[in-house]
Amino acid sequence: MKGFVNYCLTWIIPIVLIESFEIDDLVKAKKCVSEIKSIKCSQLRRHEVDSLFGALNDSENNRHNDLETFALTLSDFEHLPLLPRLPALRFLDLSSNNISELANPLQITLRNVAYLNLKNNSLGLISHDAFSMFPNLEVIHLEENKILSVDWEAFRLFKLRELYISNNYLPVISGHMLRFTPNLELLDLSGNQIAIVQSSSFYPAQRLSTINLSHNRIQHFKYDSFSTLNQVTTLDLSYNNMTSLPGLDLKQIVGLKMLNLSGNPFGRIVSGDISLPALEELRIDYCQNLKLLEAGAFSGVPKLKRISVAHNPQLTYVSPDSFINVSQLDNIDFRNNSLSNFAPKLFEITKAVQLSGNPFNCNCFSPQLTKFGNIISDKSSISCKTSSSSPNSCSTQPFLAFGNTLVANLGSCFSIYCASTTFSSSIFWTFPNGTHVVGNQSEVPWALNQDKGYAFLPFHVNNDMRADLAAQEGQMRSLDGSIATDNNAARIAATSEQLRFDAVLPEDAGVYRCETHGPDGQTKSQEIHVTIDTPEIQIEPVEIGSYFVTVSWNNSLKICDYTRVSSFLTVQDADGVTRRYTRLSLHNPWRSYNVMRLKPLQNYTICLLYVFNINSQKRNIFETCIDVQTVDSPSFWNSVSITTVSIVLGIPLTLWILVLVRALYYKLHIWHDTTVRAKMNQSISGQSFLSRSSTMASSPSATFIENGNTAGASSMGQSTQMSVLGPLIEEDGYTLEYENNAAL
C-alpha cells in the first residue's frame, strides 16, 4: 500500500497537475510574477517546476513563444535540459538553485539567450561544452558557486562581453580559458584562490577594459603579465598578498585610468612603484602595514585627479614631495590614518582634501588648518592634540617610520628613514665609523653635501677632491672622491627623509644617528641599529662526470642594482688557482649551471660569487663554495658491463650456431638423399637381373622366328641388337627379346 502511494505521488499526481496547470495558479500563490514578455518565479517545489515547464512547453497554447525574460530562483531545479523551449528568450535567471553541472545531452539550443545568471548554485567544473546550449551569450554570472576548475576553451562564446566568476575556488587562470572570447570587455575573478598571474591568461582577450582580481592570494606577477593589455582602463588588485608593488608589470598597462591597491600588506610606496601616464584615480585604503609615502611616490602619474589613501592605521608620514610632477589633483582623501602633520605643499596641488580621523599635533598642524581651511572638506570633523613637551611650538623630534631597529638583506637595496615632523628641519646623518653627512632636500647623491674634515668610510677609498670642483664640472662625486657617472654613481644617497643604499654590504651594519636641526636652533637625534641578514645560500653538485659538473643553489641575493652588481661562478683547481670566471644572469630563475671542460680525477672548488663594481674595482658581497672531484675517465673496458659483453658476444655466437646448424642440416640431408638414391638404384638393378633370369628359364615370353633368308648362317654365331623394350640377344639363329623390367 505504501509503495502504491509513493507511485501516485511521484508520477500520477504530477501528470494530472501538469495537464490541468495554469501559470496563473502560481501567480495567485505569489510564487510567480507574470508581466509582458516576462515570468519570474521563486521558491518552487519540484512538481511545481515540472508543471511550470509543462505549461511553457504547451504546443497548443503558444502565447509564451514571445517570452523574453524568465527567472527561476530559490527552487528545486537541477538540470538545464529540462528548460522549456522558448524561442524568443533573451534573459535567463537561474540563480540560487541546485544546479551542479552544465551538461547538455539532448543538444538543446536556445540561440537568443544573451544574459545567463547561474549565481549561487553548486557548479564545480566548467567543461569545454558547458555553454553549448547558449551559443550567443553576452553576459554570464557564475558568482558564489564551487568552481574549482575551468577547462580549456570552456567559453566558446564569440559574443561574450562580461564574465563574472567571483567568490569561487579557482587556484589559477587557465591558459586558454579566454581563447574564444575576442569581444570580452569585463572579467571579474575576485574572491578566488589565485596566486599567480601570467601573460598567457589574458592574451586572447584583446578588448578587455576592466579586470577585477581583488580578494585573491596574488603575491607577484610573472614577467610581462600585462604586456598585452594596453586597452585595460580599470584594474582592481585590492586585498591580495603583495608586499611590494609590481611596478614593472603595472607600467605595461599604459592606458590604465583607475587602479585599486587597497588591502595589500606593502609597507611603503617608493619612487617608481607606480608609473602610469594615463592614471586618473588611485585607491590605497585599508593597508594595515603601510607606514609612509616617500618623495616621488606618485611622480609617475602626472594625470592623477583623485587619490584615496584612507584607513591605514600605521601611515604616519607623507613626504611633501610625494606628489611631485602631479598638478591636476581634484581630491585627496587621507582620512583615518595616523598623521600628526600634513605638509603645506600638499594643500597647494589639490582642489579638495579630507583629513578627519588623524591624530594631528595642534602645534604643527594649526597653521595649515587656518590657511587652507577652505579646501578641507571635513574641517569640522578634524581634531588635534597639543604636545605636552612643547606646548607653544612644533617639536623637531626625528620621526622614524620603521622604528630604530632595522634588518637589511645583504646585496639588496635598503633605506633608513628619518624625517622631521616640521618638514623644514635639516637632517644630519652619522655613520657607524663617525662620518657625518647632510641630508639633501632632493634626490641628488649626498656626497656633494658631506661635511669636510671627517673620517672616511672604511669600505671606500678616500681621495682629497673637493665637491665644489665636481659641481663646476657639472658632475657628481661619490664618497670615494671619484667622478660619478651614470654607471658609476654613489652607492649611498642621503636625503632629508632617508639614507638609501643601492646595495647593502657587510660593512654597512652598525649604529646610525639621525639629527634634526630646527629653525629655532633645536637639535634632536635618534639612533638606528642596523643588522645585516646574510641568506643561507648553499651550492650543491647535481651530477658529476669526468669532464663536467652540474651544480645548483637553493637561493639568491635580492639584487636591486643590476648595473653594478654581478654574479659569477668561479672554478679553482687543487692549487687554489682560479681557472675560470663565468658570469651568470641575475634574472636566472633556475639557479643552476653546468661547468664543462674539466679534467678527470681532479679536485675543484666551485664558488658562487656576488661582486659589487665601483670605480673599476670589484668588491665581494657574498661567496659560497663547494669542493668536488671529477670521476675517472671512462675507458673502453670500464664502460663495458657484463650485460653489454653478453649482448655483443651473444649475437654473433647465436648467428654462428644458426649457420652451423643449417650447414649440418644440408650435409645430413644430402648424405641421406644420396643414400636413399643409391638404395633405390640398387633395388632397381636387382629387380632387372631377376626379371631377365626368370625369362630365360621359362621362355613364355620368348618368340622363335625361323629365318628362311639366313640358311647359310653359322649355327654357332650370335649377335646382340637393341630393342625398344630391351636388349635383343641372338643365339644360334634365334632372336630372344626381353622386356624392360621398368616397363613391366
VOTORLO-329217 format. One record per residue (C-alpha): residue in three letters; x, y, z. Coordinates in steps of 0.25 Angstrom, whole numbers, padded with zeros to 4 digits, always signed. Each point is the difference from the previous one (the first is absolute). Layout:
N
AlaXYZ/...
END
This chain:
744
Met+0000+0000+0000/Lys+0011+0010+0003/Gly+0007-0003-0013/Phe-0013+0003-0007/Val-0001+0013+0007/Asn+0014+0004-0004/Tyr-0002-0004-0014/Cys-0012+0009-0001/Leu+0007+0012+0007/Thr+0012-0002-0009/Trp-0007-0002-0014/Ile-0015+0001-0001/Ile-0003+0012+0008/Pro+0011+0009-0007/Ile-0005-0005-0013/Val-0014+0004+0004/Leu+0005+0014+0005/Ile+0007+0002-0013/Glu-0012-0002-0008/Ser-0009+0009+0008/Phe+0011+0010+0004/Glu+0000+0015-0003/Ile+0011+0010+0003/Asp-0011+0009+0006/Asp-0001-0010+0011/Leu+0015+0003+0004/Val-0003+0015-0002/Lys-0012-0001+0010/Ala+0009-0008+0010/Lys+0010+0012-0001/Lys+0011-0009-0005/Cys+0001+0006-0014/Val-0001+0013-0006/Ser-0005+0001-0014/Glu+0002+0012-0008/Ile+0000+0004-0015/Lys+0010-0010-0006/Ser+0006-0003+0014/Ile-0003-0011+0010/Lys+0008+0000+0013/Cys-0002-0012+0010/Ser+0006-0003+0014/Gln+0000-0011+0010/Leu-0007-0010-0008/Arg+0000-0015+0003/Arg+0004-0011-0010/His-0014-0003-0004/Glu-0003+0015-0002/Val+0012+0002-0008/Asp-0004-0012-0009/Ser-0014+0006-0001/Leu+0005+0013-0004/Phe+0009-0005-0011/Gly-0011-0009-0005/Ala-0009+0012-0001/Leu+0011+0008-0007/Asn+0003-0011-0010/Asp-0015-0002-0003/Ser+0000+0000-0015/Glu-0015+0002-0001/Asn+0001+0013+0007/Asn+0011+0008-0006/Arg-0003+0013+0008/His+0014-0001+0007/Asn+0008-0001-0013/Asp+0003+0015+0001/Leu+0006-0001+0014/Glu+0013+0007+0001/Thr+0003+0000+0015/Phe-0001-0013+0009/Ala+0004-0001+0014/Leu+0000-0012+0009/Thr+0007+0002+0014/Leu+0001-0007+0013/Ser-0007-0012-0005/Asp+0002-0015-0001/Phe+0006+0000-0014/Glu+0013-0008-0004/His+0000-0003-0015/Leu+0001+0010-0011/Pro-0005-0009-0011/Leu-0014+0001+0006/Leu-0001+0014-0003/Pro-0012+0004-0009/Arg+0002+0003-0015/Leu-0002+0015+0000/Pro+0005+0005-0014/Ala+0000+0015+0004/Leu+0006-0001+0013/Arg+0012+0010+0003/Phe+0001+0001+0015/Leu+0001-0013+0008/Asp+0002+0001+0015/Leu+0002-0014+0007/Ser+0008+0005+0013/Ser-0001-0006+0013/Asn-0005-0014-0004/Asn+0007-0014+0001/Ile+0007+0000-0014/Ser+0013-0008+0001/Glu+0003-0002-0014/Leu-0002+0006-0014/Ala-0002-0012-0008/Asn-0008+0000-0013/Pro-0002-0015-0004/Leu-0012+0004-0009/Gln+0007+0010-0007/Ile-0010+0011+0002/Thr+0003+0014-0005/Leu-0006+0013+0005/Arg+0007+0009-0010/Asn-0007+0013+0004/Val+0005+0000+0015/Ala+0010+0011+0002/Tyr-0001+0001+0015/Leu+0002-0012+0009/Asn+0000+0001+0015/Leu+0005-0013+0008/Lys+0004+0007+0012/Asn+0000-0008+0014/Asn-0001-0014-0006/Ser+0008-0012+0002/Leu+0009+0000-0012/Gly+0014-0006+0002/Leu+0005-0002-0014/Ile-0002+0008-0013/Ser+0003-0010-0011/His+0003+0004-0014/Asp-0014-0002-0005/Ala-0007+0006+0012/Phe-0007+0011-0008/Ser-0003-0007-0013/Met-0015+0002+0004/Phe+0002+0016-0001/Pro+0010+0003-0012/Asn-0003+0015+0000/Leu+0002+0004+0014/Glu+0005+0014+0003/Val-0001+0000+0015/Ile+0003-0012+0010/His-0001+0000+0015/Leu+0006-0011+0007/Glu+0003+0006+0014/Glu-0001-0007+0013/Asn+0001-0014-0005/Lys+0010-0011+0003/Ile+0008+0001-0013/Leu+0014-0007+0002/Ser+0004-0001-0015/Val-0003+0006-0014/Asp+0003-0009-0012/Trp+0008+0006-0011/Glu-0009+0007-0010/Ala-0012-0001+0009/Phe-0005+0013-0004/Arg-0002-0002-0015/Leu-0008+0013-0001/Phe+0004+0010-0010/Lys-0011+0010+0004/Leu+0004-0001+0015/Arg+0002+0014+0006/Glu-0001-0002+0015/Leu+0005-0012+0008/Tyr-0002+0000+0015/Ile+0006-0012+0008/Ser+0002+0006+0014/Asn+0000-0007+0013/Asn+0004-0014-0005/Tyr+0012-0009+0003/Leu+0008+0002-0013/Pro+0015-0001+0003/Val+0005+0004-0013/Ile-0005+0007-0013/Ser+0000-0011-0011/Gly+0010+0004-0011/His-0011-0001-0011/Met-0012+0002+0008/Leu-0003+0013-0008/Arg+0005-0005-0013/Phe-0013+0002-0008/Thr-0005+0012+0007/Pro+0006+0011-0009/Asn-0011+0010+0004/Leu+0001-0001+0015/Glu+0000+0013+0007/Leu-0002-0003+0014/Leu+0006-0011+0009/Asp-0003-0002+0014/Leu+0009-0010+0007/Ser-0001+0005+0014/Gly-0001-0008+0013/Asn+0007-0012-0006/Gln+0013-0007+0004/Ile+0009+0005-0011/Ala+0015+0002+0004/Ile+0007+0002-0013/Val-0004+0008-0012/Gln+0007-0002-0014/Ser-0001+0007-0013/Ser-0006-0012-0007/Ser-0012+0001+0009/Phe-0005+0012-0008/Tyr+0006+0000-0013/Pro-0012-0004-0009/Ala-0009+0010+0006/Gln+0005+0013-0007/Arg-0012+0008+0004/Leu+0001-0001+0015/Ser-0002+0013+0006/Thr-0004-0004+0015/Ile+0007-0011+0008/Asn-0004-0003+0015/Leu+0011-0009+0007/Ser-0004+0005+0014/His+0000-0009+0012/Asn+0009-0011-0005/Arg+0014-0004+0004/Ile+0009+0007-0010/Gln+0014+0002+0005/His+0007+0004-0013/Phe-0002+0000-0015/Lys+0008-0008-0010/Tyr+0008+0008-0010/Asp-0008+0008-0010/Ser-0014-0005+0006/Phe-0007+0012-0005/Ser+0008+0002-0013/Thr-0012-0002-0009/Leu-0010+0009+0008/Asn+0003+0013-0006/Gln-0015+0003-0001/Val-0003-0003+0015/Thr-0006+0012+0007/Thr-0004-0005+0014/Leu+0008-0010+0008/Asp-0004-0005+0014/Leu+0012-0007+0008/Ser-0006+0003+0014/Tyr+0001-0010+0012/Asn+0011-0009-0006/Asn+0014-0003+0006/Met+0009+0009-0007/Thr+0011+0005+0010/Ser+0006+0009-0011/Leu-0007+0007-0012/Pro+0003-0007-0014/Gly+0004+0013-0006/Leu+0006-0006-0013/Asp-0012-0008-0003/Leu-0010+0011+0003/Lys+0009+0009-0009/Gln-0004-0008-0012/Ile-0015+0004+0001/Val+0002+0013-0006/Gly-0015+0003-0001/Leu-0004-0003+0014/Lys-0008+0011+0006/Met-0005-0006+0013/Leu+0008-0009+0010/Asn-0004-0006+0013/Leu+0011-0005+0009/Ser-0007+0001+0013/Gly+0001-0011+0011/Asn+0014-0005-0004/Pro+0012-0002+0010/Phe+0010+0009-0006/Gly+0007+0009+0010/Arg+0004+0012-0009/Ile-0002+0006-0014/Val+0013+0005-0006/Ser+0004+0008-0012/Gly-0002-0009-0013/Asp-0010-0009+0006/Ile-0012+0006-0007/Ser+0004+0005-0014/Leu-0013+0001-0008/Pro-0001+0012-0009/Ala-0015+0000-0002/Leu-0005-0004+0014/Glu-0011+0009+0006/Glu-0005-0007+0012/Leu+0008-0008+0011/Arg-0005-0007+0012/Ile+0010-0004+0011/Asp-0009-0002+0012/Tyr+0000-0010+0012/Cys+0014-0004-0002/Gln+0004-0005+0014/Asn+0015+0001-0002/Leu+0001+0013-0008/Lys+0009+0010+0008/Leu+0005+0010-0009/Leu-0001+0007-0014/Glu+0014+0004-0004/Ala+0004+0011-0009/Gly-0004-0002-0015/Ala-0009-0011+0004/Phe-0011+0005-0010/Ser+0010+0007-0009/Gly-0003-0010-0011/Val-0015+0003-0001/Pro-0001+0014-0006/Lys-0014+0000-0003/Leu-0005-0005+0013/Lys-0013+0007+0004/Arg-0006-0008+0012/Ile+0008-0008+0011/Ser-0005-0006+0012/Val+0011-0005+0011/Ala-0010-0002+0011/His-0002-0009+0012/Asn+0015-0004+0001/Pro+0002-0001+0015/Gln+0016+0000-0001/Leu+0001+0011-0010/Thr+0008+0011+0007/Tyr+0008+0007-0010/Val-0004+0006-0014/Ser+0012+0007-0007/Pro-0002+0014-0004/Asp+0006-0004-0014/Ser-0009-0013-0001/Phe-0009+0007-0011/Ile+0011+0007-0008/Asn-0003+0001-0014/Val-0015-0001+0003/Ser-0008+0013-0003/Gln-0014-0004-0003/Leu-0005-0006+0013/Asp-0015+0002+0003/Asn-0001-0007+0013/Ile+0010-0006+0011/Asp-0006-0010+0010/Phe+0009-0002+0012/Arg-0011-0003+0011/Asn+0002-0010+0012/Asn+0016-0001-0001/Ser+0010+0003+0011/Leu+0005+0013-0006/Ser+0005+0010+0010/Asn+0003+0011-0010/Phe-0003+0003-0015/Ala+0009+0008-0008/Pro-0004+0013-0006/Lys+0005-0004-0013/Leu-0011-0011-0001/Phe-0011+0010+0001/Glu+0005+0008-0012/Ile-0002-0011-0010/Thr-0014-0004+0002/Lys-0014+0007+0000/Ala-0006-0008+0012/Val+0006-0009+0011/Gln-0006-0008+0011/Leu+0008-0002+0013/Ser-0009-0004+0011/Gly+0003-0011+0009/Asn+0015+0003+0002/Pro+0007+0003+0013/Phe+0006+0013-0004/Asn+0009+0008+0008/Cys-0006+0014+0002/Asn+0013+0007+0001/Cys+0004-0005-0013/Phe-0013-0001-0008/Ser-0007+0012+0005/Pro+0006+0010-0010/Gln-0004-0009-0012/Leu-0014-0002+0006/Thr-0002+0015+0000/Lys+0007+0003-0013/Phe-0006-0011-0009/Gly-0014-0002+0008/Asn-0007+0004-0013/Ile+0004-0013-0007/Ile-0001-0009+0012/Ser-0014-0007-0003/Asp-0001-0006+0014/Lys+0006+0012+0008/Ser-0011-0001+0011/Ser+0004-0015+0002/Ile+0015+0002+0002/Ser+0005+0000+0015/Cys+0014+0002+0005/Lys+0008-0001+0012/Thr+0011+0009+0007/Ser+0013-0006+0003/Ser+0003+0000+0015/Ser+0015+0001-0002/Ser+0000+0013-0009/Pro-0014+0006+0002/Asn+0004+0013-0008/Ser+0008-0005-0012/Cys+0001-0012-0009/Ser+0010-0010+0004/Thr+0011-0004-0009/Gln+0001-0014+0005/Pro+0006-0009-0010/Phe-0011-0009-0005/Leu+0004-0015-0003/Ala-0011-0006-0009/Phe+0005-0015+0002/Gly+0006+0002+0014/Asn+0014+0000+0005/Thr+0004-0015-0003/Leu+0001-0004-0014/Val+0004-0012-0007/Ala+0006+0001-0015/Asn+0002-0011-0009/Leu+0014-0002-0006/Gly+0001+0005-0014/Ser-0014+0006-0001/Cys-0004+0015+0000/Phe-0003+0005+0014/Ser-0004+0014+0006/Ile+0001+0005+0014/Tyr-0012+0010+0001/Cys+0001+0012+0009/Ala-0007+0013-0001/Ser-0005+0012+0008/Thr-0014+0003+0002/Thr+0001+0015-0003/Phe+0005-0004-0014/Ser+0009+0012+0000/Ser+0011-0005+0009/Ser+0014-0004-0005/Ile+0004-0015+0002/Phe+0014-0004+0003/Trp+0005-0015-0001/Thr+0011-0006+0008/Phe+0006-0013-0005/Pro+0005-0011+0010/Asn+0014+0004-0003/Gly-0003+0014+0004/Thr-0001+0006-0014/His-0010+0012-0001/Val-0009+0003-0012/Val-0011+0010-0002/Gly-0013-0004-0005/Asn-0003+0006-0014/Gln-0014+0006-0002/Ser+0000-0008-0014/Glu+0004-0013-0005/Val+0014+0005-0004/Pro+0010-0009+0005/Trp+0004+0005+0014/Ala+0015+0000-0003/Leu-0001+0014-0005/Asn-0005+0004+0014/Gln+0009-0007+0009/Asp+0008+0007+0011/Lys+0015+0002-0002/Gly+0010-0005+0010/Tyr-0007-0012+0005/Ala+0006-0014-0001/Phe-0003-0008-0013/Leu-0008-0013+0000/Pro+0008-0013+0001/Phe-0006-0006-0013/His+0004+0011-0009/Val+0013+0006-0005/Asn+0001+0014+0005/Asn+0006+0010-0010/Asp+0002+0015+0004/Met-0009+0006-0011/Arg-0010+0011+0003/Ala-0015+0000-0003/Asp+0000+0014-0006/Leu+0010-0004-0011/Ala-0009-0011-0004/Ala-0012+0009+0000/Gln+0008+0010-0009/Glu+0002-0012-0010/Gly-0015-0003+0000/Gln+0002-0013+0006/Met-0002-0007+0014/Arg+0010-0007+0009/Ser-0002-0013+0007/Leu+0005-0001+0014/Asp+0014-0006-0004/Gly+0002+0013-0008/Ser+0000-0006-0014/Ile-0009+0007-0011/Ala-0014-0006+0001/Thr-0006-0003-0014/Asp-0013-0008-0003/Asn+0007-0013+0001/Asn+0009+0004+0012/Ala-0010+0008+0009/Ala+0001+0000+0015/Arg-0004-0012+0007/Ile-0006+0007+0012/Ala-0009+0013-0001/Ala-0005+0009+0011/Thr-0012+0008-0001/Ser-0009+0007+0011/Glu-0008-0012+0001/Gln+0009-0012-0001/Leu+0013-0006-0002/Arg+0000-0009-0012/Phe+0009-0012-0003/Asp+0000-0005-0014/Ala+0007-0013+0004/Val+0002-0004+0015/Leu+0014-0004+0003/Pro+0004-0008+0013/Glu+0007+0013+0005/Asp-0013+0007+0000/Ala-0004-0006+0013/Gly+0001+0009+0013/Val-0007+0012+0007/Tyr-0004+0012-0008/Arg-0004+0013+0005/Cys-0011+0010-0005/Glu+0000+0014+0005/Thr-0010+0011-0003/His+0003+0015+0000/Gly-0012+0008+0001/Pro-0001+0015-0004/Asp+0000+0004+0015/Gly+0013-0007+0002/Gln-0006-0012+0007/Thr+0008-0013-0002/Lys-0006-0014+0002/Ser+0006-0013-0004/Gln-0003-0015-0001/Glu+0008-0012-0001/Ile-0003-0011-0010/His+0006-0014+0001/Val+0002-0007-0013/Thr+0004-0015-0001/Ile+0003-0008-0013/Asp-0007-0012-0003/Thr+0008-0010-0008/Pro-0008-0010-0007/Glu+0003-0015+0001/Ile+0004-0003-0014/Gln+0006-0014-0003/Ile+0006-0005-0012/Glu-0001-0015-0003/Pro+0004-0009-0011/Val-0011-0006-0008/Glu+0008-0009-0009/Ile+0015-0003-0001/Gly+0006-0005-0012/Ser+0015-0002-0006/Tyr-0001+0013-0007/Phe-0011+0008+0006/Val-0007+0003+0013/Thr-0015+0005+0001/Val-0002+0009+0012/Ser-0012+0007+0006/Trp-0003+0009+0012/Asn-0013+0002+0008/Asn-0001+0015+0001/Ser+0006+0013-0005/Leu+0002+0014+0004/Lys-0011+0010-0002/Ile+0008+0010-0009/Cys-0006+0013-0004/Asp+0012+0007-0006/Tyr+0001-0009-0013/Thr+0010+0010-0006/Arg+0011-0001+0010/Val-0002-0014+0007/Ser+0004-0012-0008/Ser-0001-0015+0003/Phe+0012-0010-0003/Leu+0002-0014+0000/Thr+0015-0003+0003/Val+0008-0013-0002/Gln+0013-0002+0008/Asp+0010-0012-0002/Ala+0007-0008+0011/Asp+0011+0011+0001/Gly-0010+0011+0003/Val+0001+0007-0013/Thr-0013+0005-0006/Arg+0000-0006-0014/Arg-0014+0006-0004/Tyr-0010+0011+0002/Thr-0014-0002-0006/Arg-0009+0012+0001/Leu-0014-0004+0004/Ser-0013+0007-0003/Leu-0007+0007+0013/His-0013-0004-0006/Asn+0003-0015-0001/Pro-0012-0007+0006/Trp+0006-0014-0001/Arg+0012+0003+0010/Ser+0008-0011-0007/Tyr+0012-0001-0009/Asn+0008-0011-0008/Val+0015+0002+0001/Met+0007-0006-0012/Arg+0014-0003-0005/Leu+0005-0006+0013/Lys+0011-0011+0002/Pro-0003-0014+0005/Leu+0004-0003+0015/Gln+0003+0014+0003/Asn-0004+0008+0013/Tyr-0007+0013-0003/Thr-0006+0011+0009/Ile-0013+0006-0007/Cys-0004+0013+0006/Leu-0013+0009-0001/Leu+0005+0014+0001/Tyr-0008+0014+0000/Val+0009+0012-0003/Phe-0003+0015+0001/Asn+0008+0008-0011/Ile+0003+0014+0004/Asn+0011+0009-0007/Ser+0005-0012-0008/Gln+0003-0007+0013/Lys-0007-0013+0005/Arg-0005-0002+0014/Asn-0005-0014+0004/Ile-0014+0001+0006/Phe-0003-0015+0003/Glu+0007-0013-0004/Thr-0003-0015+0003/Cys+0008-0012-0005/Ile+0000-0015-0001/Asp+0012-0010-0003/Val-0003-0011-0010/Gln+0009-0010-0007/Thr-0003-0005-0014/Val-0001-0015-0003/Asp+0010-0008-0008/Ser+0000+0001-0015/Pro-0009-0012-0005/Ser+0010-0009-0008/Phe-0006-0011-0009/Trp+0001-0012+0010/Asn-0005+0009+0011/Ser-0012+0004-0008/Val-0003-0014-0004/Ser-0009-0007+0009/Ile-0003-0015+0001/Thr-0014+0002-0007/Thr+0007+0008-0011/Val+0010-0011-0002/Ser-0010-0011+0000/Ile-0008+0007-0010/Val+0012+0003-0009/Leu+0005-0014+0001/Gly-0014-0007+0000/Ile-0005+0006-0013/Pro+0012-0005-0009/Leu+0000-0013+0007/Thr-0014-0003-0002/Leu+0001+0004-0015/Trp+0012-0010-0001/Ile-0007-0011+0007/Leu-0012+0002-0010/Val+0009+0000-0012/Leu+0007-0013+0006/Val-0013-0007+0002/Arg-0005+0004-0014/Ala+0013-0006-0006/Leu-0001-0013+0008/Tyr-0015-0001-0004/Tyr+0004+0002-0015/Lys+0011-0010+0001/Leu-0008-0010+0007/His-0011+0002-0010/Ile+0009-0002-0012/Trp+0006-0013+0006/His-0014-0005+0004/Asp-0005+0003-0014/Thr+0013-0007-0007/Thr-0002-0012+0009/Val-0015-0001-0004/Arg+0003+0001-0015/Ala+0011-0010+0001/Lys-0009-0010+0007/Met-0011+0003-0011/Asn+0010-0002-0011/Gln+0005-0013+0006/Ser-0014-0005+0002/Ile-0004+0003-0015/Ser+0013-0007-0005/Gly-0003-0012+0008/Gln-0015-0001-0005/Ser+0005+0001-0014/Phe+0010-0011+0001/Leu-0010-0009+0007/Ser-0010+0003-0011/Arg+0010-0004-0011/Ser+0004-0013+0007/Ser-0015-0004+0001/Thr-0003+0003-0014/Met+0012-0008-0006/Ala-0004-0012+0009/Ser-0015-0002-0004/Ser-0001+0007-0014/Pro-0014+0003+0001/Ser+0003+0014-0005/Ala+0010-0005-0011/Thr-0004-0001-0015/Phe+0008-0009-0009/Ile+0001+0005-0014/Glu+0005-0009-0012/Asn+0008+0009-0009/Gly-0001-0006-0014/Asn+0009+0010-0006/Thr+0011-0004+0010/Ala+0002-0014-0004/Gly+0015+0002-0002/Ala+0002+0006+0013/Ser+0009-0007+0010/Ser-0008-0007+0011/Met+0011+0003+0011/Gly+0000+0015-0003/Gln-0007+0010+0009/Ser-0003+0015+0000/Thr-0007+0010+0009/Gln-0009+0011-0005/Met-0008+0011+0008/Ser-0015+0000+0000/Val-0009+0010+0005/Leu-0004-0009+0012/Gly+0014-0004+0003/Pro+0012-0007-0006/Leu-0002-0011-0011/Ile+0010-0012+0001/Glu+0001-0008-0012/Glu+0005-0014+0002/Asp+0001-0012-0010/Gly-0009+0007-0010/Tyr-0011+0004+0011/Thr-0003+0014+0005/Leu-0004+0001+0014/Glu-0007+0013+0004/Tyr+0000+0003+0015/Glu-0010+0011+0005/Asn+0005+0011+0008/Asn-0001-0002+0015/Ala-0004+0014+0002/Ala-0011-0001-0011/Leu-0005-0013+0007/
END
